[in-house]
Amino acid sequence: MMAVTSSCKDKFGMDSGKYVRYTPEQVEALERLYHECPKPSSLRRQQLIRECPILSNIEPKQIKVWFQNRRCREKQRKESSRLQGVNRKLTAMNKLLMEENDRLQKQVSQLVYENSFFRQQTQTAALATTDNNSCESVVTSGQHNLTPQRPPRDASPAGLLSLAEETLTEFLSKATGTAVEWVQMPGMKPGPDSIGIIAISHGCSGVASRACGLVGLEPTRVAEILKDRPSWFRDCRAVDVLNVMSTGNGGTIELLYMQLYAPTTLAPARDFWLMRYTSVMEDGSLVICERSLNNTQNGPSMPPVQSFVRADILPSGYLIRPCEGGGSIIHIVDHMDLEPWSVPEVLRPLYESSTLLSQRTTMAALRHLRQISQEISHPTVSGWGRRPAALRALGQRLSKGFNEAVNGFTDEGWSMLESDGIDDVTILVNSSPSKLMGANISYANGFPSMSSAVLCAKASMLLQNVPPPILLRFLREHRSEWADSGIDAYSAAAVKAGPCSIPVTRIGSFGGQIILPLAHTIEHEEFMEVIRLESIGHYQDDMIMPSDIFLLQLCNGVDENAIGTCAELMFAPIDASFADDAPLLPSGFRIIPLDSKADASSPNRTLDLASTLEVGPAGSRPTGDHSKNSGSAKSVMTIAFQFAFEIHLQESIAAMACQYVRSIISSVQRVALALSPSRIGSLPGLRSPPGTPEAQTLARWICQSYRFFLGVELLKSASGGSESILKEIWDHSDALMCCSMKALPVFTFANEAGLDMLETTLVALQDISLEKIFDDNGRKALYSELPQIMQQGFACLQGGICLSSMGRPISYERAVAWKVLNEEEDAHCICFMFINWSFV
C-alpha cells in the first residue's frame, strides 16, 4: 500500500487512517447546503450541524473537508466542460485548416501551371515572325479571350434549374476551391476564439469576401437566420420573395428583389434582382447560393426602380455543414459588382473595397450567428430586465431609422424642401403617419398632437488625415463640444415625458452627460447605452421642457486597430419610461474610410491560418498597426438629424435645423483638425507617447518619487535620459496614471496601458475624474488611504473593481499610489499604478 500524506487525507475526507462514508441522506443534506452556501465559515459549519440533526455524528473538520472536495469536483467539472468545448473547437478548426491547406495547394498548382503556360506563350511570341498581319491576328485573338460575351440565359423553370445548378457549382468553387484568389484580410488572424477565417479577394471582378467559422447552432437554424437578411444586415432595406418553386431534388428556387441603403447622402442606393437556390448535398450539408438575374430571357424580369442603381450579385452564398458534437461549420462567400461608375470618383473606394464588404456584410452574418448562439447557450437578462433579443431589436430600429433619414426615399413619404441657396445641407420633410409613429402605428402614448411632421437635415463631408474611431469616440465622450442643449431639449419634448423609471447610477460622466450601459458586444466593439443629460431646464411658451433628457444611443466601430471599419454614433430621444415600442427618431454620424490601400494585398500573400491558434481571448480581437491605416487616410462623414415639429412651424424649424447642422459641421472640422496625426506632435497624443519637455519632466518626477517613497526602482533600467524614461513609462505593462491634487481630482496623464484600461485618449483623459472610475467600495478604500498618501507619501491598495470611461468593469490585483514631487519637493500630483488589470 502506498503511504498517504496528511494533506491527501484531509483532501479525501480521511482522518487518522479512517475513510468517512456518508449516507445518501447526509449527502442530500450537504448538497442542499452547498447550493445555498458553497464556502461556509467555521461558525456557519457548526450552525449547519446544529440545524441538521442528520449531520450531528459528523465532526466539523469532516464537514469542512467535504465542502473542499465538493468545490474541487465542481471546479473540475467546469474545467472538463470547458476543455471539451475547446477540444471541439480545435477539432473543427483543424478540419478547416486542413481544407484550407488543400485549397491553397490546388491554388499553388494552378499558379504554377499558369506560369509555365505564360512562359511558353512568351517564348513562342518571341520566336514568332514580325509579320504585321500575324501580329494583328495574335492581338485580336487575345482580345477575344479577355472579353467573353455570354448570351442571355433562359429564365424558364427548366432554365432556372440549370442556372441554379451552375450557380451552386460556381459558389462551391469560390467557397472551397480556387476560383477566386483569396488573401487574408488585414488585421484578422484565425484562432479557436476568433470570429473565423476571414479573407478578401485579389484581382477578381467586383468585390468579394469569404469567411469560415464555427457557430453553436444547427444547420437548419443557421439557414433560417441567414435567409432573413434584414434581421442581421443593417444595410438591407427590404427583401421581397416574389416567386418560389420546388425542384425535383428536394431543393427550392426563389426569385428575390432586394434593396440596400446608400451609406452616404452622396451616392444612390442599390437594388438587386436575383435568384436564390437552397439544396441539401449528399453529405448532409445545406447550401444556399444566389446570383443576379439581370441577363436572362423567357422569364420574369424586374424593371429599374427610381432612386436605385441596379447592382449585381455574382455567385455567392452559404455552405453549412453539421459539426461533430453539435453546431455547424459555415462558409460564407459574398461577391458583388456594386457599379462604382455611378458615384463620384472620390467615393468609388466605398464600392471597390472588399474589406468594407467583409466588415459590413460577411462578418456581420458571422457575428449575428455567434451572438444568437451565445444567447441560447448562456441566457441572460441585461439592460434593466431586457433580454438581448429586445436590445438587438432596439439597435436595429435605431440603424434603420438613421438609414431612412440618410436616404430619404419618396415611397416613405419624404419630400425635399428648397434650399437657402447653399447646397451643403439638404432638408427633407415627412408628414406620413407611419413615420410619426415609428415602427408601431398603434402606439397610444407616442408623439403628442403638437408634432404633425418630421424634418430631417442631412449633409456629408470629406475628412482628411483623421482616424474615424478616434473622431467618433471624441464625439461620443464630448457631446457638449458639438451639441446644443436647447435643441436636445426641444427634441426630447417630442416624446411624451412620464415618471422617470431609469436608474441614474453614475457609470461615466462627460461634461454633464451620464452614460448608462445597456449592452456591449466585444467582438464588434458595439455599445448600446442610455445617455442622461443633466440639469437642462428650458421653457418655451407654455411648454415645460424636461429637466433631464434621455437618449438611446448606439455606438460601433471604435476599435482603432480594426482596418476598414465603419464608425457610427446614432441616438434618439426617448421617454423616461423607456418602453420597447416607443417611437424613435434617430440622428447621428457615420464615418466610412475611403482609403482602399487595405485591399491592395500582395498576390503572393497566403492565409496565415496556423498563427495565434491558441485558447483564450487573445485571438478574438483583430490586430493592426494604427499608424499604417490612418496616417493619410480619407473618410466620408454623413450627418443626419431628425426633428418632430408642428406643420405650421416648418419654415422656422427648417432654418433652425439647417443652421444647427452647419454648426455641427464646423465643430467636427475643428475637432478633426485637432485630432489629426499631424497635430499629435504639438498636442497631447492619442496613442503615441507625448514628446513634450513637460511630459519628459513628469516621467522623471514619477520615477524619482517612486524610488524616494518605496525604496525601489519603478523601471528596470533606472539610467537614461528623460526621453528614454518617458518611453519606458509609456510602454510599462501596468497601468500608470496621474491625477491632479484638487478638490475634484481629474486625470492629467496616463501611459498606454492606462489609456487602454480607461478606454480613452490623452485628449479626453482630463474629462475623467478620479472618483468616477471607482465603485462605492473602491471610493471608500481610496478616501481612507488618502491621508496616508499625503503623510507617508504612498499607500498600497487592495485589489478590487473599477470602471472604464465606457462603463466597463475592470478588475485589478492591487494598486499603488504615491505622491509625485517636483524639483522643489512640493507635491505635484498623485500617481496610481494598477497591477494585473483586466476587463471583467
N, C-alpha and C positions, 0 to 999 in steps of 0.2 A: 504494500500500500504506500502511496506517495504521501509524504508529510503535508499537512495542510496548515498554512500560516494562520496567525490570529486574525489578520486582515481579511483573509478569504473566509474564515469562519464567520466574521461579522457580516460579510457581504452576502453569504448564502444562508444566514439565519442559524449558524451553529454556535453553540455556547458550551465550552468545556467538553468538546467532542460529541455533543448531542445535536442531532438534527431535529428542528422543531417542525412538527406536522400540524397543519391547521385543518379543522373540519370544514366541510362545504359551507356550513352556516357562518363560521368565523370568516372565511374568505369572502362570502357575500357581504357581510357587515363591513369588513375592511375596504372592499371595493366601493361600497356606497360612501364610506367616509372619505376615500381617496378622491372621488369625483367632487366632493364638497370642498376638500382642502388637501391638495397633493403634498404639501410640505408643512405638516403641523409642528408647532413648537413643543418643547418638553411639557409645558403646562397643559397644552391642548391635548397631547397624547394621554396624560394622566386623566384629564377630563373625559376623554373618549372611553377609557377603561371603566370609569365610574358610571357613565351613561349607558354603556352596553354591557349588561351582565355576562353575555356570552363570551366576552373578552377578559373576564376577571381572572382567569387562570393563566394569562399570558403576561410576562414581565414587560415593563415599559421599554427596556432595551430591545426586546424581540419585536415589539411594535415598531420601534424606530428602524430596525433592520428591514422589516417587511416593507415599510414605505420607501426606504432607499432602493430595495430591489424592484419595487413596483415602478418607481420613477426611472430606474435604469432600463427596465423592459419597455416602458413607453418610449423612451428616447431611442432605444434600439429599433423598435417597430417603426418609428417615424423615419429614422435614418435608413432602414431597409427599404421602406416605401420610396424614399427619395432616390436612393441608389437604383432601385428597379426602374423608376421613371427616367433617370439619367441614362441607364443602360438601353432602354427602349429608344431614347432619342439618339444615342450614339450608334445603335444598330441601324436605325433608319437613315441617319446622316451618312454612315459608312456606305449604305446602299446607294445613296445619292452621289456620293463621291466616286464610287466605282463606275456608276453610269456616266458621270461627267468625264471621268478619265477615258472611258471608251469613246465617248463623243469627241473628245479632244484628239485622241489617237486617229480617229477617222478624219478629223479636220486636218491634222498634220499630213496624213497620207494624201488627202485630196490636194493640199497645197503643194506637196512635193510633185505630184502628177502634173498639176497646172504649171509649175515652174519648169519642169522638163519639157512640157509641150510648148511653152512660150519660147524657151531657149531654142528648140528645134525650129520653130517658126522664124525666129530672128536669124538663125543661121541660113535657113532657106531663102529668106528675103535678101540677105547679104550676098548670096551666091547667084541670085536671080539676075536676069538681064535688066538693063536700064531702059528698055523699050517703053516709050510713053504709053502706048496702048496697054501694055501688060501692067504697068504701074497703076493706070486708071482702073483696070479691071480689079486689081488687088484691093485698092482703096474702096471701090464701090462694094465689093464683096464684104469687106469689114464693116462698112456702114450698115449693110442689111442685117448683119449678125447682131449689131449693137442695138438696133431699134426694131425688135419684132412687133408685129401688129397682130393682136388676137381678134378673131372675128367675134361678132356679138354672140352671146351664149343663148341657148334655148331655155326659156323660163317656164315651160310647161311642166306639169308634175313629174313626168319622166326625166325631163331635162334638169329640174331642180334636184332630183335624187342623184343624178350623175354629177351635178355640180357639188352637191353636199359631200359625196364620197371623195371627190377631188380635193375639196377644202379640208376634209379630215386628213388626207394624206399629206398635204402641204403643211398643215398645222403641226402634225406629229414630227415632220422633218425639221421644223423650227424648234419644237419643244425638246426633242431628244436626239435630233440629227444634226447635220452640218449645213442646212440650207441657208442659215444666217451665221455670219461670223460674230460671235458674242465675246465681249470683253468685260471684265469685272467692273462694276460701277464704282467710280472713285469714292473712297471713304467707306465702303461697305465690305466687311470681311465676314465669311460664314463661321458658324460655330453652333454648338447644341442649344445655346440660349439666344442666338441672334434671330432676327426676323426671318432669315433664309439666305439662299444663294441668289444674289441679285446681279444681273448682267444687262448691258445695253448693247445695241448693235453698232457695228463698224462697217461703213462702206456700203450699206444697202439702201434701197429706195425708201423714202419716207423715214419715219422714226419708229423704233422698235425697242421693246424691253421684255426681259424674261425673268421670272422668279421661280425658285423651287423651295418649298418649305414643308414643315410638319404642322399639322393642326389636330387638336384633340376632338374632332368631330367626324361622324360617319360620312362616307362619300355622298349619300343621298341628301343629307342635311347640308353639306358643303355646296352641292349643286343647286339646291333650293335657294340658298343665300346669294350665291353668285349671280343667279338669273335675275334676282331682284336688284338690279343695278342702282336705282335711285336710293336704296337704303344704305349703301356704303360709298357710292361715288358721288361726292358732293357737287361735282361739276355737271352732273347729269340732271337735266331739267325734267325729262319725261321719256318713257319708253312705251310705245303702243304696239301691242301684238295684234296685227291685222289679219293674220290667217295662220291656221295650224293644220298640219296634215300628218298622218302616221305613215311610216314606211314599213315595208314588208319584213325588215329585220328587227322590228320592235323599237325603232327609233322614232323621233319626231322632227319635223321641219317646221320652223316658224318664220314668218315674214314680219320684220320689225321696222318701225320708224322711230328713230331716237334723236333727241335734241340735247346738245351740250351748251352750257352757258359760255359766253365770252368772258375771259378772266379780267378784262380791262375795258374801259369805255372807248379805246382807240381801235378796236377790231370788232368785226361782226361775229355772231355766234355760229356754231357749226351744227349741221344735221346729217343724218346717215339713213340710207335705205339699205337694209341688209337682211341676210338670211342666217338663221341660227339652227344648227343641226346637233341634236342630242342623241347619243347612242351608247350602247354598252359593248365593250370589246370582249374578246374571247377569254381574257384573263380576269374578267370581272371589273375592269377599270371603267369608270364613267368618263365620257368625253363630251365636252360642249365646245363646238367650234362655230365660227361665224365669219362672214365676209360680206362686202358690199355687193349690191345687185345693179350697179349703175349701167353696166354694159351687157344688158340682156334683151331678148326679144321673145315674142309669142307668150308673154306672161304679164303679171301685174307690174305696174311701174308707179313711181311716186314723183309727181311734178315738183319743180322747185318751189320753195316756200319763201315768202317775203321775209327779209331781215336775217336770213340764214344763208350760209355758204355750204354747199353740198361737199362733204369730205368723204374719204374712202377708208374703210377698214379692210386691210389685206388679211389673208387667212390668219386668224388669231383664235384664242380660246383657252380652255382649261382641261387638263388631264388629271383626273382624280383617282388615285389608287388606294385601296384599303391597306392599312398598315398593321403588321402583326402586333397583337396586344391592344388593338383599338386605335382609333384615329385614322388619319389619311395623310398620304403624301401627295402634294399638289404641285403641278407645273402650270405656270401662267405665262402666256405669250400675248402681248399687246403690240400690234403692228398697224400703224395708221399713216395715211397721207393727208395731212391737215391743210393742204392747199396754201402754203405760205405766201404765194404770189398775191393773195387778196388782202394783205395787211401792209402797212408802211414798212419800209426796209429796216428801220431801227427795231421793229418788233418781231421780225422774222425769226430771230433765235428762239422765241417762245414756241414757234410752230416747227422748228427744226431741231429741237433738243430732245434727245432720247432720255436724258437724265430727268428732265421735267416730267415727261410722260411716265417714267418709272415712279417718281415721287408721288404724283397726284393720282395715278391710276393703278399701276401694278402693285406697288407696295401698299396702297390704300386697301386693296382687296385682301391682302395677306393680314394686314393689321386688324381689319374688321373681323376676319375669321378667328384670329388668335384672341381677340378681345371677347368675342362671344363664347369661345371655348373656355376661357378663364372664368367668365361669369357663371358658366354652368358648373364647372368643377369647384369653384370657390365662391358660392353665392354670398353676396354682401349687401348691406344697406348703407348708403352714404348720402351725403348732401341732405341732412335733415329728413331722414325717412324715405328718400327717393332711391329706387333701385337703379342700377346702371343703365338699364334699357330706357327708363324715363329721362335720365340725364342725356343719353345719346339722342333721344328724340328732340330735346330742347336744343342741343347743338346743331342738329340737322335743320331745325326751324330757323335758327339764327343764320346759318350759312345760306339757306335757300332764300330767306328774306333779303339778305345782303346781295346775293346774286341777281335777284329780281330787280332790285334797285339799280344795280350797275348796268343791267341790260335794258331795262325799260321797255319790255315788249308791248306792242299795241294791243295784242289779244288779252293782256292782263289789265287793260284799262288805262295805260299810261299815254299821256299826250305831252308834247313839248311846248314850252312857252317861248315866246320871242325873247331873244337876249337883249341886254342893255347896250349892245354894240361891241362888247368884248366877249370873245368866244372861249375864254378859259374855263368857265363854269357853265354846265348845262343844267337847266331847270325843267323838271318834269312834274306833272300833276296827275293824280289818280283819285277819282271820286267813286270808284266801283265799291259796292257794299262788301264784297268778299275781301277786298284789300283792307278796308277799315276794320273788319272783324278778325283779321289774321286767318289762321287755319281753321278756326271753329266759328262758323257763321252763327250758330245758335247760342253763342256765349252771351249770357244775360248781363253781366257786370263788366262790360268791356269799355270802349271809349264813351265818354259822356256825350250828350247830344250836341255840345258845342263843336265837336270835331266831326266835320262832314266831308273832309277830303284829306289826302296825304300829298305832301310835296317832297320832292327829292332834289337835292343839289349835289351834283357829282362832277368830278374832274379827275384827270390823270396827269402825272408829271414824271419827267425823267430825272433820275438821280445818278450822280457820278461819284464813284470812289467812296461809298459808304456801305458797310455790310448791312444787309436787311435785318438780320436777327438783332443786331445791336441797336439799330434805329427803332425797331419795334419795341424792344424792351424799354427803351427810354420813354417812348410814348405811353407804354403801359404804366410805368412806375412814376412818371411825372405828368400826370394829367393836367395839373394846374399850369404847366408851361404852354399848353395849346388850347385847352378847353375854356369856355366861358360859363361861369357858374349860373348866370342868369338864363342862358339858353338851355343848360341842363335842367334848371328848374321848370322852364316852360315845357320841355319835352316830358318831364315827369308828370306834369299836370294832365297830360293826355290820357293817362290811365287813372282810373278811379282809386283814390287813396283809401285804405282801410286800416284797421288796427295792425300795428307792427307785430309780426309773428316771426321775424327773422332774428336769431340770436345775434347779439352785437359784440361777441367776444373779439377783442382786437387781435388779429393774427398778424397783420403787417400794415403799416400806415405810410403813405407817401403824400405829404402835403395835404392833409385833410381827407384823404380817401382811405377807407378801411377795406382790405381785401379779405373776403370770407370764402375760402376754397370749397368747391363742390366736388370736383373730380380732377384727377391728374393721370394722364397716360404717359408713362415714362418712355416707352418706345417711340412715341410720336411727339414727345415734348409738347403735349397739348394740355391746356388748363381751362377748366370751366369754373367760374367764380362769381360771387355776388359782390359788387362794389357798393359800399355805403359811403356816400358823400355827406360829410358832417357840416352842421352849423351853416346851412344855407337857408335863409329866410327871405322871401320876396313877396311883395304884394303888388298886384296888378288889377286895377279897377276894383271889383268886389270879390275877386277870387283870391283865396289864400293859397299860395304855393306851399308845397310840403317843405318842412324844415329839414328833413333828412330825405335824400334821394337814393333810390336803389337801382342799380344797373345789373343786368345779367350779362356776363362778359365771357367770350371765348377767345383764347389766345393760343396760337400754334406757330411753329417754325422759329423758336427762339434759340435753337441749338446752333452755336457759332461754328461748330465743326462739320455740320452737315453740308453737303455740296448740292447746289441747285434747288434748295428748299424754298418754297413759297412761304412768306411770313404774313400772318393775318391777325388782326385785332378787330373783333366785332362785338358790339354791345347794343343793348336795348333797354330802355326804362321799363321797370316792372312795378306792379302794385306791391305794397308791403306784405300782402297775404301770399304772394308768390304762388299762384295757382298754376297747375300744369297746363291748363287750357287757356291761359290768359293770352290776349293778342300781343304780338311783338312787332315793333318797328325797328329793325336792326340798322345801325350805322357803323362806320368803321373804316379801316385801312387794309389794303392788300399790297404787299411789296413782292415783286417777282424778279429774280435776277435775269438779266439779259445776256450774261457772259456765256457764250457757247463753247468756251475752251475746254470745259469739263468733259464735253462729248468727244473731243479730239484725242481719243486714246490711241496709243500705238497699236498698229495691227499685229505687232509681234508679242503684245502683252497677253498672258494667259491668266486664267482664273486661279488665284492662289487659294485653293479650296482647303488645303490641309492646315493652313496657318490659323493661329488662335483657336484651334479645336480644343477648347478647354471648358471645364464645367465652372460656371459662375457667371456673375453679371458683366465681366469684362468684355465679353463678346457681344453684348446686347446693344451696345451703342456704336454708331458709326464714328470713325475717326478720320481726321483730316487735318491739313495744315491751313489754319485760318489765313495766314498771310498770303498763301498761294491763291486762294479762291476769292479774295476780297480786295486785293491791293488796288486794282484799277478796274474793278467790275462796274458795269452799268446795271441799273434796275429801273423798272417802271412801277410807280406807286399810284394806286387808284384809291380815291377818296369818295365816299358816298354818305350823305346824311339825310335822314328822313324826318319829317315833322308832320304831325296831325294838326289840322287847323280848321277854322270856320271859313266857309267858302267866300264870304264877303270880305275877308281879310287877305285874300290871295295875293294881291299886289304888294302889300307891306311885308307879308311873310316871305314872299319870293325875294324881295330886296334884302331882307334880313339874312335869309339862308345863303344868298349869293355872297354877301359881304362876309358872313361867318366862314364859309369855305375858303374864301380868299385869304382871310386872316390865318386860317389853319395852314394853308399852303406856305404862307410867309414864315410861320413858326417852324414848319417842317424843314424848309430850306435853311433857316438859321441853325437849327439843331443838327441837320445833316452836315453842314459845314464844320460845326464844332466836333462832330464825331468822326470825321473823315480821317483816315490814317495819316494824311499829310500834316494834320494838326496835332497828332499824338506826341510829336517831339516837343512841342511847346506847351501843351495842355496835359493834365493828368491822363495817363494812358488808360487803355481799356483792357488789353490782355498782354501788354509787354511792360517790363519794369520801367517806372518813370526815371528818366536820366537826369533830372534837375539837381543842382547842388543841394537844394533843401532836402530832397529825398535821400541823397547820399549821406548828408549830415544826420538825418533822423535814423538811418540804418546804423550808423556808427554809435549814436547815443543808445539805441536799443541794446546792442551787444555789450557796450561798456556797463550799462546799468544792470543787465542780467548777471554779468560777471561780478559786479560790486555787491549785489544783494544776495545772490545764490552761491557765489564762490566757485562756479564752474563756467566753462565757455558755452555759449549758445551754438556757435558754429564749429564745425570740425577743424577748420583751418582759421585760427584767430588772426593770423598775419595777413597782410594785404592792404591795398588801398581802399579808399571809400567806394570806388566803383565796383570792385570785386566783392566787397562786403554786401553792398546793395544787391548784387546779383545772387549771392548765396542766400540772403534773406528772402529774395523773391522766389527762389527755387526750393526753399525749405519745405520738407514733406508735411510738417504740421502747419495748421492754420494760425498765422500771426496777424493780429490786427490791433491798431492803436485807437484809443478814443480820447476825446478832449476831457479836461477836468473842469466841467461846467455843471450848473445845476441840473441840466438835462444832457448828459454826455452823449455825443454823437461820434461815429467813427470818422477818422481822418485819414487812415492809411490801412492797407491790408496787402499781404503778399498774394501770389497767385492762388495758393491753396485756400486762403481766407476768402478771396473773391468767389472761388468755386463753392465754398461752403455757404456763403451768404447768397449765392446766385445773383450776383450784381456786378457792376463795373466800378472802376475808380471814379468815374464821373458821377454815378448815382450813389456812391458809398456814403457821402456826407449827409444824405437824407435819411439814414437809418440810425436810430437812437439805440443806445446800449440796452435799455430795458425791454425794447421790443423783441429782441432775439431770444429772451429767456421766458420760460413758463413761470407759473407762480412759485414753484419750489426753487427754481433757479434764481429768481429775483430775491427771494428771502435769503438764500445762501449767499448771494452776491452782496446784499446790503449788510449782512452780518460780518462779512470779511473786509469790507471797505475800510473800517477803522484800522484793522491790522495792516492793510496795504499802505495806508498813509503813515502809520507809525513805524512799522517794521520794514517797510519797503517792498514786501512781497507777500503772497499768500498762495497756498495750493488749494484748489477747489476740487471737490469730489465729482465723479462723473455724473452725467445727467442728460437732459434733453433740452435742446434749444431749437430755434426756428429760423429758417432762411427768409430772405426778403419776399419769397413767393409762398410763404406759409408752410413749407415742407419741414417735417420734424427731422432733427439731426441728433444722433446720439454721439457722445464723446466719452472716452475712458476717464480722462481727468483734464484739468486745466490749471495753468499757472498764470498769475497776474503779478506784475511788478511795475514800480514807478520808473519812468524814463526821465533821467536827469539831463539837463543841458550843460553847457560849458561852465556856467556859474553855479552848478549843482542845485538848481531850482527844479521843481517838478514841472516837466513839460507836458506829459500825458501819461496815460496808463496803457501798458501793452498786455494783451492777452494771448496765450498760446494754448490752442485746443489740440489735444493729443489723441491720435487714433479716432478720428471722427468719421462718421459715415451716415448716409441718409437712411432713415428707418423705412 
